[in-house]
Amino acid sequence: MSLMDRWTNGEREAPEPLEGNVVATTVTGTLIWLVLFLVQLPFYSWFADNGHTWWLWTCAVGAALGCVGIWYVKARDKAIKRAQED
């Protein structure tokens, strides 16, 4: 019996998922994207001259999606707390 068979045939149960502070993690990631965007912004002309403006826009989109993520994880936490109260 291979090691993979031991994990997939029901001999072992999967561990519980780790739950950390997802709001803080999402906020931190969003802030990192935002800082990266702001640090690169003064050098826009260099990025444009060298065909690397996508670096700036990647950071901007990362920050924007992070804002959506913050809204989502806050709503998720509220829903989890409401469900636990019931």
N, C-alpha and C positions, 0 to 999 in steps of 0.2 A: 504494500500500500504506500503510495507516494505521499509526500507532505501535503500536496495540494488536495488530495482525496480526503485527508483527515480534516481539512478546513471546510470542505464543501459537502461532505456527506452527513453533517449534523452531529459529529462527535464534539465539536466545540461551538460555543455560542459567540456571536459577534459582540465585541465590547460596546458599552453604551457610548454614544457620541459625547464629546467634550463640549460643555457649554461655558463659554467665557463671557466677558463683557463685550458683546458684539457691537454695541453702540460706540464704545470707546475705540474699538478696533477700526470701525468704519470711519469715525471722525479722524482718527490718526492718519489713515490711508488717504482720505480726502485732503487733509491739510498738506500731506507730502506732495500730492499732485499739484495743489495750488501753489505751494512754495516753488516747486520746480518750474511751473509756468511763469511765475513772477520773476524768478531769477533769470530766466532766459529771455524775457520780454525786451529788456534794453538792447539785446543783441539781435533783434529781429532782422535788421538789414544784412548782417553776416549770414544768418540762416537762409534768408531769401537769396542772397548771392550764390550760396553753395548748394541750393536745392534741398535744404533741411528744414523748411518751415513746418513739415509734418511733426517734428519734435515738439514744437510749441503747441500745435493743435492736439497732439496726443495728450499732453499734460492738461490742456484746457478741457478736453472731453473727459479725461479721468476725474478731474475735479467736479465737473458737472454731473457725471454719473455717480460720483461719490455723494453728492447732495441728494440725489434720488435714493441712494442706498441708505443714507442717514434717515430720511423720511420713512423708508420701508422698515428698517430694523426698529425704529422707535414705535411704529404702528404694530409691529410683530410683538414686541415686548409688552405693549399695552394689552394686546389680545391674549397673550399667554397669562398675564396677571388676572385678567377678567375671567378666563377659563378656570384658573386655580381657585378663585373666590367662589365660584358656583359649586 
